[in-house]
Amino acid sequence: MAKRITFSAVSLALTVICLYGASTLPTGRVAALALASLFCALCVNQYGVRYGVALYVGASILSLLLVPKRLLVVIYILFAGYYPIVKLYIEGLNKLWAEWLVKVLYFNVILFVLYMVFKTFFLPHLSSTVVMLALHYLGLIIVALEFLFVLYDWMLSYMIGYYNQMIRRIKHE
């Protein structure tokens, strides 16, 4: 039990550090946000969904209290934080085409929710020029975000697989 709690606590701390870094770093924000979600995936992989959910909830609360830029925390809370758990269940379909269909549909629903949150809370503070430019290129932005999502999902799978290989190798040595 102590190993589980320690692993979860360290993962929680690393998640909040990544979110704080995503908030303060001049570049690499998307990579830091993706890395923050990796710790939830590793916790789910190592000890199950309950620990992953606990990590997600704890990281969400602590990030709201500690991270200065709330937009990245909102993205973590609404998508990146619990996506590894959703990914686990989607990949239980065991049909690659169905998995990708559900993942892309899920991402588009979340993208719409994020757009509505952004429109409600952040859009009134932006200049009209920025808004018009974003609306003009909205289709291109959506395609780019979907490409980033597929890349993120692929890299998340790769990192989980790498972690599994390293843990198996260490346990067998």
N, C-alpha and C positions, 0 to 999 in steps of 0.2 A: 504493500500500500504506500509506503514512503517513496518508493521509486516512481510510482504514478503521480503522486502529488508534486514531487520534485521536478519531474519531467514537465508536467503541466505548468508549474510556476515559472520555470526557466523559459518555456515556450511563450508564456504570457508576457514576461518581461521583454523577450526579444521581439515579440509582436508590437508592443507599445514603442519600443526603441525604433523599430522600422517605420512605424507610423509617424513618430516624431521626426525622424530623419526625412521622410517623404514630405513633411510639412515645412522643414527648414532648409533642405538642400536646394541649390539653384537648378540642378538637373537631376535626372534619374528618379523622378517622383513616381512614375508608373512602375518602374522596376522595384522600388522600395515598397510600394503598395502590394505588388505581387508577392514579394518576399514575405511580407507580413502575413499573407494568407497561407503561405507554405507551412507555417508552424501549426496552424489548425489542421492541415492535411496530415502532417506528421503525427500529431497527437491522436487524431482519429485512427490513423494507420497502426499506431503503437498500442493504444489502449481502448479504442472504441468511440462510438458516436457521443456518448455521455460526456466524456472528457473533452471532446472537440467542441461540443455545445457550451460547456462550462468555460472553456478557453475563449470562445467567441464572445460570450456575454461579458466576461471579465475584461477582455481587451476593449470591447466597445465602451464600457463604462469608464474604465481608466483613461482611454483615449479622449473621451469627451471632456474629462477633467484636466488632462495634462497637455494635449496637443493644441498648439495655437491656431492652426488653420483648420476650421471645421469642415470644409468641403471634402477634404480627403478622408476625414473620419466618417462623413456621411456616405461616401462611396464604399468605404470598408463595411459599414453597418448594413447598407442596403444591398451589397453585392459580394465584394471580395472576401469578407470575413467568413461567411457561411457557405460560400460556393464549394469548397472542398467536400462538405457534407452532402450537398445536393449532387455533386459530381459522383460521389460514391453510389448513391441510389440510382442515378441515371445510368451509370455504367453497369448496373445490375441487369439491364435489359439484355445484354450479351448479343446484341445485333448492332454492328457498327453504324449502319445507315440510320437506324432508329435512334441510337444514342446521339449522333450528331444533329439530327433533326430536332430532337427534344432540347439539346443544349443550345442550339441557335435560336429556337423559339423562346426558350427561357431567357436567354440573354436579351432578346428584343423586348420582351415584357419588362425586364429590369431596366433596360435602357429608357423605355417610355416612363417608368416610375421615376428614374433619376432626372429625366427631362422635366417632369412635372414639379419635382422638388426644386430643381434649379430655377425653373420659371417662376415659381412662387416666392422663393426666398432670396435668390441671388440676382435674378434678371433685373429687378427694379433699380439695382445699384450700378448697372453697367450703362455705358453711353450708348446712344441709339446707333452710332456708326458700327460699333462692335456687334450689336444685335443684328443689324441688317446684313453685315458681312457673314455672320454665322448662318443666318437663314438662307442666304444666297448659296452657300456651299453645304447645306444640310445633308443632301444626298451623299456627297463625297465624304463628309464627316462620319455618317452612319456606316458606310462601306469600310472606312479606315478603322472605325471602332470594332466592327465585326472581325476584320482581319486581326486586330490586336487581341480580340477575345480568343480566336482560334489559336493564335500563337501562345497566349497565356495558358490555355487549357493544355496544349501540347507540352509546354515547358513544365507545367505543374505535374503532368503525368511522368515526364522524364525525371524530374527531381525526386518524386516519390519512388520511382523504380530504382534510381541511384541509391537512395537512402536504404531501400530494402536490400539491395545487393551488399551494401557496406555493412549493415547490421548482421546479415547472414554470415558474411565473411568473418566478421569480428567474433560472432558467437561460436563459429566452428574452429577458430584458432585457439 
